[in-house]
Amino acid sequence: MSDDQETGETGRFTVRTVAETHFAWIRTRLAVERTIMAWVRTAVSLIAFGFTIVQFFDRLQQMPGTAPPQFPSAPRYLGLSLIFCGVASLVIALWEYRWTINYLWSADYAKIAGMKKEGRSSPIIAVILVLMLVGIFAFFTVLLRLI
């Protein structure tokens, strides 16, 4: 190892501050962002699909000439469970995202990041929080049949 390559010992392996590790750190950071965006897409789909199921079957039951459903509250329970799963997945995704980002910014890896942690937050956290509020609103709207 040359003199210009600094090393840091972690509990499991050696961290070298060279260009390769810096770009690997950046690729890992971007992979974390892609993963959280996939979680968000899935959660939005669950929330929207749950709300849509409830609305569709409510409208279907109100149409003239349709047979009464055998289990009239089943779509409501299915919709509530899908909305709840969407909000729960946002909570889990946010927790995992924060844990992974804190790990990447830990003292051992901050050297290879090549940048400061301050001012390097992602807007995805704000998006997740807004979507959680939307999901909670949708859940209670369906639960209390406000719409």
C-alpha positions as CSV (number, residue, x, y, z in Angstrom):
1,M,0.0,0.0,0.0
2,S,1.4,3.4,-0.9
3,D,1.9,6.3,1.5
4,D,-0.9,8.4,-0.1
5,Q,-3.5,5.8,0.7
6,E,-4.9,6.3,4.1
7,T,-6.5,3.3,5.8
8,G,-9.0,3.0,8.6
9,E,-9.7,-0.2,10.5
10,T,-13.3,-1.1,11.0
11,G,-14.5,-4.1,13.0
12,R,-14.6,-6.2,9.9
13,F,-12.4,-4.8,7.2
14,T,-10.0,-2.1,6.1
15,V,-11.3,1.1,4.5
16,R,-9.0,2.7,2.0
17,T,-9.5,6.3,1.0
18,V,-8.8,6.0,-2.8
19,A,-10.9,7.0,-5.8
20,E,-12.3,3.5,-6.2
21,T,-13.7,3.4,-2.7
22,H,-15.1,6.9,-3.0
23,F,-17.0,6.0,-6.2
24,A,-18.1,2.8,-4.6
25,W,-19.5,4.8,-1.7
26,I,-21.3,7.1,-4.1
27,R,-22.8,4.1,-6.0
28,T,-23.9,2.6,-2.7
29,R,-25.5,5.9,-1.7
30,L,-27.4,6.1,-5.0
31,A,-28.5,2.5,-4.7
32,V,-30.0,3.4,-1.3
33,E,-31.9,6.3,-2.9
34,R,-33.2,4.0,-5.7
35,T,-34.3,1.5,-3.1
36,I,-36.2,4.0,-1.0
37,M,-37.9,5.3,-4.2
38,A,-39.0,1.7,-5.0
39,W,-40.5,1.4,-1.5
40,V,-42.3,4.7,-2.0
41,R,-43.7,3.6,-5.4
42,T,-45.0,0.4,-3.8
43,A,-46.5,2.2,-0.8
44,V,-48.3,4.7,-3.1
45,S,-49.6,1.8,-5.2
46,L,-50.9,0.0,-2.1
47,I,-52.6,3.2,-0.7
48,A,-54.2,4.1,-4.0
49,F,-55.3,0.6,-4.8
50,G,-56.9,0.2,-1.4
51,F,-58.8,3.4,-1.6
52,T,-59.8,2.6,-5.2
53,I,-61.2,-0.8,-4.2
54,V,-63.4,0.7,-1.6
55,Q,-64.7,3.5,-3.9
56,F,-65.3,1.1,-6.8
57,F,-67.3,-1.4,-4.8
58,D,-69.2,1.3,-3.0
59,R,-70.3,2.7,-6.4
60,L,-70.9,-0.7,-7.8
61,Q,-73.3,-1.6,-4.9
62,Q,-75.2,1.7,-5.5
63,M,-75.8,0.9,-9.2
64,P,-79.4,-0.2,-10.1
65,G,-79.8,-3.8,-11.2
66,T,-76.8,-5.2,-9.4
67,A,-77.2,-8.1,-7.1
68,P,-76.6,-7.4,-3.4
69,P,-73.1,-8.6,-2.4
70,Q,-72.7,-11.7,-0.3
71,F,-70.1,-9.9,1.9
72,P,-70.8,-6.2,1.7
73,S,-68.0,-5.1,4.0
74,A,-65.3,-7.2,2.5
75,P,-64.1,-4.5,0.0
76,R,-63.9,-2.0,2.9
77,Y,-61.7,-4.4,5.0
78,L,-59.5,-5.2,2.0
79,G,-59.1,-1.5,1.2
80,L,-58.3,-0.7,4.8
81,S,-55.7,-3.4,5.0
82,L,-54.0,-2.3,1.8
83,I,-53.9,1.3,2.9
84,F,-52.5,0.2,6.3
85,C,-49.9,-1.9,4.5
86,G,-48.9,1.1,2.4
87,V,-48.5,3.4,5.4
88,A,-46.6,0.6,7.3
89,S,-44.3,0.1,4.4
90,L,-43.5,3.8,4.4
91,V,-42.6,3.6,8.1
92,I,-40.4,0.6,7.6
93,A,-38.8,2.2,4.5
94,L,-38.0,5.4,6.4
95,W,-36.5,3.5,9.3
96,E,-34.4,1.4,7.0
97,Y,-33.3,4.4,4.9
98,R,-32.3,6.4,8.0
99,W,-30.4,3.4,9.4
100,T,-28.5,2.8,6.2
101,I,-27.6,6.5,5.6
102,N,-26.4,6.8,9.2
103,Y,-24.2,3.7,8.6
104,L,-22.8,5.1,5.4
105,W,-22.0,8.4,7.2
106,S,-20.4,6.6,10.2
107,A,-16.9,7.7,11.2
108,D,-15.3,4.8,9.3
109,Y,-16.9,5.6,6.0
110,A,-17.2,9.4,6.2
111,K,-13.5,9.6,5.0
112,I,-14.3,7.9,1.7
113,A,-17.5,9.9,1.1
114,G,-15.4,12.9,0.0
115,M,-18.0,15.4,1.2
116,K,-19.6,16.7,4.4
117,K,-22.8,15.2,5.8
118,E,-24.3,18.6,6.5
119,G,-26.6,19.9,3.7
120,R,-26.7,16.4,2.1
121,S,-30.2,15.3,2.9
122,S,-32.6,13.9,0.4
123,P,-36.0,15.4,-0.3
124,I,-37.4,11.8,-0.2
125,I,-37.9,12.1,3.6
126,A,-40.3,15.0,3.1
127,V,-42.1,13.1,0.3
128,I,-42.5,10.0,2.6
129,L,-43.8,12.2,5.5
130,V,-46.4,13.8,3.2
131,L,-47.4,10.3,1.8
132,M,-47.8,9.0,5.3
133,L,-50.2,11.8,6.1
134,V,-52.1,11.1,2.8
135,G,-52.2,7.4,3.7
136,I,-53.5,8.1,7.3
137,F,-56.1,10.5,5.9
138,A,-57.2,7.8,3.4
139,F,-57.3,5.2,6.1
140,F,-59.5,7.2,8.4
141,T,-61.7,8.4,5.5
142,V,-62.4,4.8,4.6
143,L,-62.7,3.7,8.3
144,L,-65.2,6.5,9.1
145,R,-66.8,6.5,5.6
146,L,-66.3,10.2,5.2
147,I,-66.5,10.1,1.4
